[in-house]
């Protein structure tokens, strides 16, 4: 396993991060815990979770999985999603953050969270309120570092500026979707992160299953496949260009004797601005097939060929983020 510095922090994380979203909510707890232990045994020291995953269930399972092994693991978890019925049970207000962090600490059976992330922007809460609260949590020792998910570059720039103005702890990372078929972050997010040394946690490396090799031109969609369930996503994604790219990628993967999924991960790991790639899955076998992906080496000529094939995929909407507003300023602060 390879370990890299996490943005502007001194923390070192594995280039593969274990994503713990679907798995603990789709399989028996024993199987989910087995995947966590196997990941640690393969050198992965970075695990991504959120309070919203299974309404807290994923954090609970992760907490039980890490009993006796917590000290060697970097845990990332998130807040923002509404977790109850009341009006203050979601978002980025001080009230919700202080309640959310205590609930996550309790479920994870830990005294501190290594990386605490805003799951989405909150256009209703002043940015000073959110950032000052997170700074307080760091000073209390309950949180070590902070970051965001699914934010636009300008939203992060706003937050960094406010943090600098008040001498609060700055963001150190963004978690965002990126893969061969969805390269939108290259336009603004990547240059921003490179300029300010912001770490990137990449999710969706297989583009919702499109890069698994199960979709073929002119063939019926596989039973149970995600894009068979969602007509909207199918209309957005499925065109002749998609299959042109997939067929060429299959040829490249075949030249190396690897699966298309391996190629998709290997391509990401060649990018110097990708800090860590989040491994996702809903079954243990989905992870087991990837434990050795760090050993896959693709020639620079083929990486350039993939870049050229998928160049058009840079010019797409920013995935998974309809909130284009930023957090407002507190009008009673100078």
SULPE-V651171 format. One record per residue. N is the residue number from 0. RES is the residue in three letters. OMEGA is omega in radians with two decimals (NA if undefined). Layout:
BEGIN
N&RES&OMEGA + N&RES&OMEGA
END
This chain:
BEGIN
0&UNK&3.11 + 1&UNK&3.13 + 2&UNK&-3.09 + 3&UNK&3.07 + 4&UNK&-3.03 + 5&UNK&3.10 + 6&UNK&-3.11 + 7&UNK&-3.14 + 8&UNK&3.04 + 9&UNK&-3.09 + 10&UNK&3.09 + 11&UNK&3.13 + 12&UNK&3.07 + 13&UNK&-3.12 + 14&UNK&2.97 + 15&UNK&3.13 + 16&UNK&-3.14 + 17&UNK&3.08 + 18&UNK&-3.04 + 19&UNK&-3.13 + 20&UNK&-3.05 + 21&UNK&-2.96 + 22&UNK&-3.05 + 23&UNK&3.13 + 24&UNK&-3.11 + 25&UNK&-3.10 + 26&UNK&3.07 + 27&UNK&-3.06 + 28&UNK&-3.12 + 29&UNK&3.14 + 30&UNK&3.13 + 31&UNK&3.12 + 32&UNK&3.10 + 33&UNK&3.10 + 34&UNK&3.11 + 35&UNK&-3.11 + 36&UNK&3.13 + 37&UNK&3.11 + 38&UNK&3.13 + 39&UNK&3.13 + 40&UNK&3.11 + 41&UNK&3.04 + 42&UNK&3.11 + 43&UNK&-3.13 + 44&UNK&-2.99 + 45&UNK&-3.12 + 46&UNK&-3.12 + 47&UNK&-3.13 + 48&UNK&3.07 + 49&UNK&3.11 + 50&UNK&-3.09 + 51&UNK&-3.08 + 52&UNK&-3.12 + 53&UNK&-3.14 + 54&UNK&3.11 + 55&UNK&-3.08 + 56&UNK&-3.12 + 57&UNK&3.11 + 58&UNK&3.14 + 59&UNK&-3.14 + 60&UNK&3.13 + 61&UNK&3.11 + 62&UNK&3.13 + 63&UNK&-3.14 + 64&UNK&-3.03 + 65&UNK&3.07 + 66&UNK&-3.13 + 67&UNK&-3.11 + 68&UNK&-3.04 + 69&UNK&-2.97 + 70&UNK&-3.09 + 71&UNK&-3.05 + 72&UNK&3.00 + 73&UNK&-3.12 + 74&UNK&2.98 + 75&UNK&3.01 + 76&UNK&-2.93 + 77&UNK&3.00 + 78&UNK&3.11 + 79&UNK&-3.06 + 80&UNK&3.11 + 81&UNK&-3.05 + 82&UNK&3.14 + 83&UNK&-3.07 + 84&UNK&-3.07 + 85&UNK&-3.10 + 86&UNK&-3.10 + 87&UNK&-3.06 + 88&UNK&3.09 + 89&UNK&3.11 + 90&UNK&-3.04 + 91&UNK&3.08 + 92&UNK&3.08 + 93&UNK&-3.12 + 94&UNK&-3.10 + 95&UNK&-3.10 + 96&UNK&-3.11 + 97&UNK&3.09 + 98&UNK&-3.09 + 99&UNK&-3.09 + 100&UNK&3.12 + 101&UNK&3.13 + 102&UNK&3.13 + 103&UNK&3.10 + 104&UNK&-3.13 + 105&UNK&-3.12 + 106&UNK&-3.12 + 107&UNK&-3.14 + 108&UNK&-3.11 + 109&UNK&3.12 + 110&UNK&-3.08 + 111&UNK&3.05 + 112&UNK&-3.08 + 113&UNK&-3.07 + 114&UNK&-3.08 + 115&UNK&-2.97 + 116&UNK&2.93 + 117&UNK&-3.04 + 118&UNK&3.12 + 119&UNK&3.04 + 120&UNK&3.07 + 121&UNK&-3.09 + 122&UNK&-3.10 + 123&UNK&-3.08 + 124&UNK&3.11 + 125&UNK&-3.08 + 126&UNK&3.12 + 127&UNK&3.14 + 128&UNK&-3.14 + 129&UNK&-3.05 + 130&UNK&3.12 + 131&UNK&3.10 + 132&UNK&3.12 + 133&UNK&3.08 + 134&UNK&3.09 + 135&UNK&3.14 + 136&UNK&3.09 + 137&UNK&3.13 + 138&UNK&3.10 + 139&UNK&-3.12 + 140&UNK&3.14 + 141&UNK&3.14 + 142&UNK&-3.14 + 143&UNK&-3.13 + 144&UNK&3.13 + 145&UNK&3.12 + 146&UNK&-3.12 + 147&UNK&2.99 + 148&UNK&2.93 + 149&UNK&3.09 + 150&UNK&2.98 + 151&UNK&-3.11 + 152&UNK&-3.10 + 153&UNK&3.09 + 154&UNK&3.09 + 155&UNK&3.13 + 156&UNK&3.09 + 157&UNK&-3.12 + 158&UNK&3.11 + 159&UNK&-3.14 + 160&UNK&3.13 + 161&UNK&3.10 + 162&UNK&-3.14 + 163&UNK&-3.13 + 164&UNK&-3.07 + 165&UNK&-3.13 + 166&UNK&3.05 + 167&UNK&3.10 + 168&UNK&-3.10 + 169&UNK&2.99 + 170&UNK&3.07 + 171&UNK&-3.07 + 172&UNK&2.91 + 173&UNK&2.98 + 174&UNK&-3.06 + 175&UNK&-3.14 + 176&UNK&3.14 + 177&UNK&3.08 + 178&UNK&-3.09 + 179&UNK&-3.07 + 180&UNK&3.12 + 181&UNK&-3.02 + 182&UNK&-3.05 + 183&UNK&-3.07 + 184&UNK&3.13 + 185&UNK&-3.04 + 186&UNK&-3.10 + 187&UNK&-3.06 + 188&UNK&-3.11 + 189&UNK&3.11 + 190&UNK&3.11 + 191&UNK&-3.11 + 192&UNK&3.10 + 193&UNK&-3.11 + 194&UNK&-3.05 + 195&UNK&3.10 + 196&UNK&3.09 + 197&UNK&3.12 + 198&UNK&3.10 + 199&UNK&3.00 + 200&UNK&-3.01 + 201&UNK&3.01 + 202&UNK&-3.13 + 203&UNK&-3.08 + 204&UNK&-3.13 + 205&UNK&3.06 + 206&UNK&3.09 + 207&UNK&3.12 + 208&UNK&-3.14 + 209&UNK&-3.11 + 210&UNK&3.08 + 211&UNK&-3.13 + 212&UNK&-3.10 + 213&UNK&-3.13 + 214&UNK&-3.08 + 215&UNK&3.12 + 216&UNK&3.05 + 217&UNK&3.14 + 218&UNK&3.10 + 219&UNK&3.11 + 220&UNK&-3.13 + 221&UNK&3.12 + 222&UNK&3.10 + 223&UNK&-3.13 + 224&UNK&-3.09 + 225&UNK&-3.06 + 226&UNK&2.98 + 227&UNK&-3.12 + 228&UNK&-3.01 + 229&UNK&3.13 + 230&UNK&-3.13 + 231&UNK&-3.14 + 232&UNK&-3.13 + 233&UNK&3.13 + 234&UNK&-3.13 + 235&UNK&-2.97 + 236&UNK&-2.91 + 237&UNK&3.02 + 238&UNK&-3.08 + 239&UNK&3.12 + 240&UNK&3.12 + 241&UNK&-3.08 + 242&UNK&3.02 + 243&UNK&-3.13 + 244&UNK&-3.09 + 245&UNK&-3.12 + 246&UNK&3.08 + 247&UNK&3.10 + 248&UNK&3.10 + 249&UNK&3.12 + 250&UNK&3.14 + 251&UNK&3.11 + 252&UNK&3.13 + 253&UNK&3.12 + 254&UNK&3.14 + 255&UNK&-3.13 + 256&UNK&-3.13 + 257&UNK&3.10 + 258&UNK&3.10 + 259&UNK&3.12 + 260&UNK&3.11 + 261&UNK&3.13 + 262&UNK&-3.13 + 263&UNK&3.10 + 264&UNK&-3.10 + 265&UNK&3.10 + 266&UNK&3.13 + 267&UNK&-3.06 + 268&UNK&3.05 + 269&UNK&-3.05 + 270&UNK&-3.07 + 271&UNK&-3.14 + 272&UNK&3.06 + 273&UNK&-3.12 + 274&UNK&-3.10 + 275&UNK&3.14 + 276&UNK&-3.12 + 277&UNK&3.10 + 278&UNK&3.12 + 279&UNK&3.10 + 280&UNK&3.11 + 281&UNK&3.10 + 282&UNK&3.13 + 283&UNK&-3.09 + 284&UNK&3.13 + 285&UNK&3.12 + 286&UNK&-3.07 + 287&UNK&-3.13 + 288&UNK&-3.04 + 289&UNK&-3.06 + 290&UNK&-3.06 + 291&UNK&-3.06 + 292&UNK&3.12 + 293&UNK&-3.11 + 294&UNK&-3.13 + 295&UNK&3.13 + 296&UNK&3.14 + 297&UNK&-3.14 + 298&UNK&3.11 + 299&UNK&3.13 + 300&UNK&3.14 + 301&UNK&3.05 + 302&UNK&3.11 + 303&UNK&3.11 + 304&UNK&3.10 + 305&UNK&3.10 + 306&UNK&-3.12 + 307&UNK&3.13 + 308&UNK&-3.01 + 309&UNK&-3.08 + 310&UNK&-3.11 + 311&UNK&-3.09 + 312&UNK&3.02 + 313&UNK&-2.95 + 314&UNK&-3.09 + 315&UNK&3.04 + 316&UNK&3.09 + 317&UNK&-2.97 + 318&UNK&2.92 + 319&UNK&-3.12 + 320&UNK&3.08 + 321&UNK&-3.09 + 322&UNK&-3.08 + 323&UNK&3.07 + 324&UNK&3.02 + 325&UNK&3.06 + 326&UNK&3.13 + 327&UNK&3.04 + 328&UNK&3.05 + 329&UNK&-3.02 + 330&UNK&3.13 + 331&UNK&3.09 + 332&UNK&3.09 + 333&UNK&NA
END
